[in-house]
Amino acid sequence: MRRLTGSITGWVGLPSVSAPAALAAVLALTPLAVDGAPRLRSEIESLLGPAPAPGSLSARPLAVVWVWGDGDGHPVGSHDFSANRDRWLGLFRSVPGVTASSAYYWPTAEQWSAADLVIFDLRLRADLNDSCYRQLDGYLARGRGLAVIHAGLTQFQSDSPVNAKFAARVGLSWRDGTAAYREGDIDVRTDPAHPHPLTTGLPATMRFTDEAYFHLSGDTTSIQVMARLQENGVAWPMLWTKAIGGGRVFCSVPGHFNRTHDDALYRILILRGLAWAAGDPFQRFRAMVTKDAEMIEDVPVALWRSPVLERGEVTLVLPKWVWTDLLGRREPARVGK
């Protein structure tokens, strides 16, 4: 649970905090802890560091293909592959020099030929044939990048031979009968003893409200783990990279819920992996972290004690979640003297 001081925030729909408690926290500046709350902008800006100088970023042509598929029966707000497609294509297209297109279930031969980075965000079908794998292997042999997000690590009929073939390319993947999952808060931890270059400067523990996979099948010695989840005495890989055939593969287990894709800290993790797979510096995609992300502004503690506020000349506007969910209001609740 992230404990926020100096600000109160949360996702729409989050419960368990009464209106009186929320108002008391506002008036007394009491820390209020809310699971799944958006990140503080200052937290994200601190992790991002100084913005690069204008004109210093690479603008080499980069072709991105986002592979998506139909929903697979999950509740609204999860495994929404078309929404993820639209979100990420818009983000990539905002970066100079990047062209981004989508592929339904599998890239075309032309897309495999032109792409620099292919991203799977769907539940793959079990009917991938040898021709598909020849395309994938040829693509990786040319030194290109592949990324697999959450459901991309699973397939329909996941106990089929497709599983082993796909796991051989990406490192680990789901297999029915052995793999397991859990939704809820997951504490993704880096390993200070064996740090991965892509997690340098990030918190040792990062909490997400999402879905974790356990007991994935594959060769753990073939991957370089970025972060793990400690569960039942085992440190399960949650994000990893893999070099294969001259190509670069990045995989992320988190990515179940739509809202996770709007979490700025999650975007930092994902974009570090995507940039590495594409062979580009992360700074090229830095602006994608905060663009339309769910973040909240800090409320300076000094403001609460300012003479102006005490005289009642300043009105504080509460975040939307307070007045819609906790107070039951349909207009902003304002706290002042």
Secondary structure, 3 states (H helix, E strand, C coil): CCEECCCCCCCCCCCCCCHHHHHHHHHHCCCEECCCCCEEHHHHHHHHCCCCCCCCCCCCCEEEEEEECCCCCCCCCECCHHHHHHHHHHHHHCCCCEEEEEEECCCCHHHHHHCCEEEECCCECCCCCHHHHHHHHHHHHCCCEEEEEHHHHCECCCCCCHHHHHHHHHCEECCCCCCEEEEEEEEEECCCCCCCHHHCCCCCEEEEEEEEEECCEECHHHCEEEEEEEECCEEEEEEEEEEECCEEEEEECCCCEHHHHHEHHHHHHHHHHHHHHHCCCHHHHHHHHHCCCEEECCCCHHHHCCHHHHCCCCCEECCHHHHHHHCCCCCCCEECC
